[in-house]
Amino acid sequence: MSAATTRSRTPDRLCAEAVDLARTAAEEAAAPGVVGEHVGVVAEGDRVVTHYFECKELGYRGWRWAATVARASRAKTVTLDEVVLLPGPDAVLAPEWVPWSERLRPGDMGPGDLLPTDAEDLRLEPGYTGEEEPPPNSLVSAELAELAEAEDADLTAALPTVPRRGTISAIAEELGMRRARVLSRYGLHTAADRWEEAYGAKTPMAQAAPATCVSCGFLQPIGGSLGQAFGVCANEFAPADGRVVSLSYGCGGHSEAAVMPTPPRPPAPVIDETRVDPFPLRPAPDSGSVPPATDEDTAELGHS
């Protein structure tokens, strides 16, 4: 270890004693009553010392005012270098900054919000536009990239150009193929994983379902390669109504879950109008199976 390193760890005596100079400088930089007690001295180098003072400002718990002082070689006068507010070991700090593209979550977008996609987005790849080169206003075109670099601007979606009639571009547009970019294999896989996790075979609803969606009459097929494993639920009473569901998903609203039996119909009543059965209003005393009893016999039982 060199002598210079050893001297840098030991605070200079004159600089360490300049507490009043450091406090005065810190009070000038801070608001009145914000600078607190002197909490420490750190040697920054040869004849360079930093004094730390407690910060009493609200919202800065654990922060410290740092006033750095120094003196020249063989000089007895201590001068001020700088005053800054620094966080201490137990300071309350803001969370680490995260770019907006990483903070964005599903459902965060509202009406009027724009979500531009990067030109190198892994979820997208160039689509078939009927031309060898992308249109001039496409996000992946060289012309628009050069313009954005010259203007120092971000790439945003532009209005598509109308192809001329009879060209390959016009035919591709009629078939729904003329798009600058389409989903890449990575984009397809991430979408499939997301939908499978939300409405797939491993969900509790699918585990308790009587059958899967592949045999349900309420399943609406979708096109493309994802249609081999997913569809759209069209049962208004199902928990996944209007959602993209896996063919292996299922719920209690399956179209063939149960066949309701036809309720039995009672037979038509038979009315015989040719015979009359007389029924006395007061039955005879000896018509029942229990012999008649007098009031004296029932009095012992507490009958009224």
C-alpha positions as CSV (number, residue, x, y, z in Angstrom):
1,M,0.0,0.0,0.0
2,S,1.4,3.4,-1.0
3,A,1.9,6.4,1.3
4,A,-0.6,8.4,-0.8
5,T,-3.3,5.8,-0.2
6,T,-2.6,5.7,3.6
7,R,-2.8,9.5,3.8
8,S,-6.1,9.5,1.8
9,R,-7.8,7.4,4.5
10,T,-6.8,9.8,7.3
11,P,-8.7,13.1,7.2
12,D,-6.6,16.2,7.1
13,R,-6.7,17.9,10.5
14,L,-7.4,21.4,9.3
15,C,-10.1,20.2,6.8
16,A,-11.7,18.0,9.5
17,E,-11.8,20.9,11.9
18,A,-13.6,23.2,9.3
19,V,-17.1,22.1,10.5
20,D,-18.4,25.6,10.8
21,L,-17.3,26.4,7.2
22,A,-19.0,23.3,5.9
23,R,-22.2,24.0,7.9
24,T,-22.4,27.6,6.7
25,A,-22.1,26.4,3.1
26,A,-24.7,23.7,3.5
27,E,-27.2,26.2,5.1
28,E,-26.7,28.6,2.2
29,A,-27.5,25.8,-0.3
30,A,-30.5,24.4,1.7
31,A,-33.6,26.0,3.1
32,P,-33.5,27.5,6.7
33,G,-33.7,24.8,9.4
34,V,-33.1,21.9,7.0
35,V,-29.4,21.2,7.9
36,G,-29.2,19.1,11.1
37,E,-26.5,17.7,13.2
38,H,-23.0,16.9,12.0
39,V,-22.9,13.1,11.4
40,G,-19.5,12.3,10.0
41,V,-16.3,13.1,8.2
42,V,-14.8,11.2,5.2
43,A,-11.4,11.7,3.6
44,E,-11.8,11.9,-0.1
45,G,-8.1,12.3,-0.8
46,D,-5.0,14.3,0.2
47,R,-6.3,17.4,2.1
48,V,-9.8,16.8,0.7
49,V,-12.5,16.1,3.3
50,T,-16.3,15.8,3.1
51,H,-18.5,16.8,6.1
52,Y,-22.0,15.2,6.4
53,F,-24.9,16.8,8.0
54,E,-28.4,15.4,8.8
55,C,-31.2,16.5,6.4
56,K,-34.4,17.5,8.2
57,E,-36.4,18.2,5.1
58,L,-39.7,16.3,4.8
59,G,-39.5,13.5,2.2
60,Y,-35.8,13.1,2.5
61,R,-35.5,10.7,5.4
62,G,-32.0,9.3,5.6
63,W,-30.4,11.8,3.2
64,R,-27.4,13.9,4.2
65,W,-26.0,17.3,3.2
66,A,-22.4,16.7,2.0
67,A,-20.0,19.7,2.1
68,T,-16.6,19.0,0.6
69,V,-13.7,21.3,1.7
70,A,-10.0,21.2,0.8
71,R,-6.7,23.1,1.2
72,A,-3.7,23.5,-1.0
73,S,-0.3,22.0,-0.1
74,R,1.4,23.9,2.8
75,A,-1.6,26.2,3.0
76,K,-3.5,26.8,6.3
77,T,-6.6,28.2,4.7
78,V,-9.4,25.8,4.0
79,T,-11.7,26.5,1.1
80,L,-15.1,25.1,-0.1
81,D,-15.3,22.7,-3.0
82,E,-19.0,21.8,-3.4
83,V,-22.2,21.2,-1.5
84,V,-24.6,18.4,-2.5
85,L,-27.5,16.4,-1.1
86,L,-26.7,12.7,-1.1
87,P,-28.6,9.6,0.1
88,G,-27.4,7.8,3.2
89,P,-27.3,4.0,3.9
90,D,-30.9,4.0,5.1
91,A,-32.2,6.7,2.7
92,V,-35.6,6.5,1.1
93,L,-34.9,6.3,-2.6
94,A,-37.2,6.3,-5.7
95,P,-37.5,2.9,-7.5
96,E,-35.2,2.3,-10.4
97,W,-36.4,3.9,-13.6
98,V,-38.0,1.5,-16.0
99,P,-38.7,2.4,-19.7
100,W,-42.4,2.9,-20.5
101,S,-42.3,0.0,-22.9
102,E,-41.4,-2.3,-20.0
103,R,-43.9,-0.8,-17.6
104,L,-46.8,-1.2,-20.0
105,R,-49.3,-3.9,-19.0
106,P,-52.4,-5.3,-20.7
107,G,-55.3,-3.0,-20.2
108,D,-53.3,0.1,-19.6
109,M,-54.2,1.7,-23.0
110,G,-57.2,4.0,-23.1
111,P,-59.1,5.9,-25.7
112,G,-56.8,8.1,-27.7
113,D,-53.5,6.4,-26.5
114,L,-51.0,5.5,-29.2
115,L,-48.6,2.5,-28.8
116,P,-45.9,2.7,-31.5
117,T,-44.1,-0.6,-32.3
118,D,-40.4,-0.7,-32.8
119,A,-39.1,-1.4,-36.3
120,E,-37.2,-4.4,-34.9
121,D,-40.1,-5.8,-32.9
122,L,-39.6,-9.6,-32.5
123,R,-43.3,-10.2,-32.6
124,L,-43.6,-8.9,-36.2
125,E,-42.0,-9.7,-39.5
126,P,-42.3,-8.3,-43.0
127,G,-45.6,-9.2,-44.7
128,Y,-46.5,-9.7,-48.4
129,T,-47.4,-6.4,-50.0
130,G,-47.1,-7.5,-53.6
131,E,-43.9,-5.6,-54.1
132,E,-40.2,-6.5,-53.5
133,E,-39.7,-3.4,-51.5
134,P,-41.9,-2.1,-48.7
135,P,-44.1,1.0,-49.4
136,P,-42.3,4.3,-48.8
137,N,-44.5,5.1,-45.8
138,S,-44.0,1.7,-44.2
139,L,-42.3,1.5,-40.8
140,V,-39.7,-0.9,-42.3
141,S,-38.9,1.1,-45.4
142,A,-35.5,2.7,-45.9
143,E,-36.9,6.0,-46.9
144,L,-38.9,6.5,-43.7
145,A,-36.0,5.3,-41.6
146,E,-33.7,7.9,-43.2
147,L,-36.3,10.6,-42.7
148,A,-36.7,9.8,-39.1
149,E,-33.0,9.8,-38.5
150,A,-32.6,13.1,-40.2
151,E,-35.5,14.7,-38.3
152,D,-34.5,12.9,-35.0
153,A,-38.1,11.6,-34.7
154,D,-39.8,8.4,-33.7
155,L,-41.4,6.1,-36.3
156,T,-45.1,6.2,-36.2
157,A,-47.8,4.6,-38.4
158,A,-48.5,6.4,-41.7
159,L,-51.5,6.3,-44.0
160,P,-51.2,3.5,-46.5
161,T,-51.0,4.2,-50.2
162,V,-53.8,3.0,-52.5
163,P,-52.4,0.5,-55.0
164,R,-53.2,0.9,-58.7
165,R,-55.9,-1.3,-60.1
166,G,-54.8,-4.5,-61.8
167,T,-51.5,-4.7,-60.0
168,I,-50.3,-7.5,-57.7
169,S,-50.6,-5.1,-54.8
170,A,-54.2,-4.5,-55.5
171,I,-55.0,-8.2,-55.6
172,A,-53.1,-8.8,-52.4
173,E,-55.1,-6.0,-50.7
174,E,-58.4,-7.6,-51.8
175,L,-57.3,-10.9,-50.3
176,G,-56.3,-9.2,-47.0
177,M,-52.6,-9.9,-47.5
178,R,-51.2,-6.4,-48.2
179,R,-49.8,-5.6,-44.8
180,A,-46.3,-4.2,-44.1
181,R,-45.8,-6.5,-41.2
182,V,-47.4,-9.7,-39.9
183,L,-47.0,-11.8,-36.8
184,S,-43.7,-13.6,-36.6
185,R,-43.3,-17.1,-35.3
186,Y,-42.2,-15.6,-32.0
187,G,-45.3,-13.4,-31.9
188,L,-47.5,-16.4,-32.6
189,H,-45.9,-18.4,-29.8
190,T,-46.2,-15.6,-27.2
191,A,-49.9,-15.0,-28.1
192,A,-50.6,-18.8,-27.9
193,D,-48.9,-19.0,-24.5
194,R,-50.8,-16.1,-23.2
195,W,-54.2,-17.4,-24.4
196,E,-53.4,-20.9,-23.2
197,E,-52.6,-19.6,-19.7
198,A,-55.8,-17.7,-19.5
199,Y,-58.2,-20.2,-21.1
200,G,-56.4,-23.4,-21.5
201,A,-56.6,-27.0,-20.3
202,K,-54.7,-26.4,-17.0
203,T,-57.3,-23.9,-15.7
204,P,-59.6,-25.0,-12.8
205,M,-62.6,-24.4,-15.0
206,A,-61.3,-26.7,-17.7
207,Q,-60.4,-29.4,-15.2
208,A,-64.0,-29.6,-13.9
209,A,-65.7,-29.3,-17.4
210,P,-67.7,-32.2,-18.8
211,A,-66.1,-31.8,-22.2
212,T,-63.6,-29.6,-24.2
213,C,-64.4,-26.7,-26.5
214,V,-63.4,-28.7,-29.6
215,S,-66.8,-30.5,-29.4
216,C,-68.8,-27.5,-28.3
217,G,-71.4,-25.9,-30.6
218,F,-70.7,-22.5,-29.2
219,L,-67.1,-22.4,-30.5
220,Q,-66.5,-20.1,-33.4
221,P,-63.4,-21.1,-35.4
222,I,-60.7,-18.5,-36.3
223,G,-58.5,-18.4,-39.4
224,G,-54.8,-18.6,-39.7
225,S,-52.4,-21.1,-38.0
226,L,-53.7,-20.2,-34.6
227,G,-57.1,-21.6,-35.6
228,Q,-55.7,-25.1,-35.3
229,A,-55.5,-24.7,-31.5
230,F,-57.9,-21.8,-30.6
231,G,-61.3,-20.4,-31.2
232,V,-63.7,-17.8,-29.9
233,C,-66.4,-18.6,-27.4
234,A,-69.9,-17.5,-28.4
235,N,-71.9,-18.6,-25.3
236,E,-73.2,-15.6,-23.5
237,F,-73.5,-17.6,-20.3
238,A,-70.0,-19.0,-20.4
239,P,-67.2,-17.3,-18.4
240,A,-65.1,-17.0,-21.6
241,D,-67.8,-15.4,-23.8
242,G,-66.1,-13.4,-26.6
243,R,-62.6,-14.6,-25.6
244,V,-60.1,-16.6,-27.5
245,V,-60.1,-20.1,-25.9
246,S,-58.0,-23.1,-26.4
247,L,-59.6,-26.1,-28.0
248,S,-58.7,-28.1,-24.9
249,Y,-60.5,-25.6,-22.6
250,G,-64.0,-26.3,-21.3
251,C,-66.7,-25.1,-18.9
252,G,-70.1,-26.0,-17.7
253,G,-71.7,-24.2,-20.5
254,H,-70.8,-26.8,-23.1
255,S,-73.5,-27.3,-25.7
256,E,-73.6,-31.1,-25.1
257,A,-73.0,-30.9,-21.3
258,A,-76.4,-32.4,-20.4
259,V,-79.6,-33.4,-22.3
260,M,-82.5,-32.2,-20.2
261,P,-85.2,-34.9,-19.9
262,T,-88.7,-34.1,-21.0
263,P,-90.9,-33.5,-17.9
264,P,-93.6,-36.2,-17.5
265,R,-97.1,-35.1,-18.5
266,P,-100.0,-36.1,-16.2
267,P,-102.7,-38.1,-17.9
268,A,-105.9,-36.3,-18.9
269,P,-108.5,-36.4,-16.2
270,V,-111.4,-38.9,-16.6
271,I,-114.8,-37.4,-15.8
272,D,-117.8,-39.7,-15.5
273,E,-120.9,-37.6,-15.8
274,T,-123.4,-40.6,-15.8
275,R,-122.9,-41.5,-12.2
276,V,-123.4,-39.6,-9.0
277,D,-121.8,-40.5,-5.7
278,P,-123.5,-39.1,-2.7
279,F,-121.2,-37.8,0.1
280,P,-122.9,-36.9,3.5
281,L,-122.0,-33.6,5.0
282,R,-121.8,-35.2,8.4
283,P,-120.4,-38.7,8.6
284,A,-122.1,-41.3,10.7
285,P,-120.7,-42.0,14.1
286,D,-119.9,-45.6,13.2
287,S,-118.4,-45.0,9.8
288,G,-114.8,-44.6,11.0
289,S,-112.3,-47.2,12.3
290,V,-112.0,-45.5,15.7
291,P,-115.0,-46.1,18.0
292,P,-116.8,-43.0,19.2
293,A,-115.9,-41.7,22.7
294,T,-117.8,-39.7,25.1
295,D,-116.8,-36.4,26.7
296,E,-116.1,-38.0,30.0
297,D,-113.6,-40.4,28.4
298,T,-111.7,-37.6,26.7
299,A,-111.7,-35.2,29.7
300,E,-108.9,-37.2,31.5
301,L,-106.7,-36.7,28.5
302,G,-107.0,-32.9,28.6
303,H,-109.0,-32.6,25.5
304,S,-111.2,-29.6,25.2
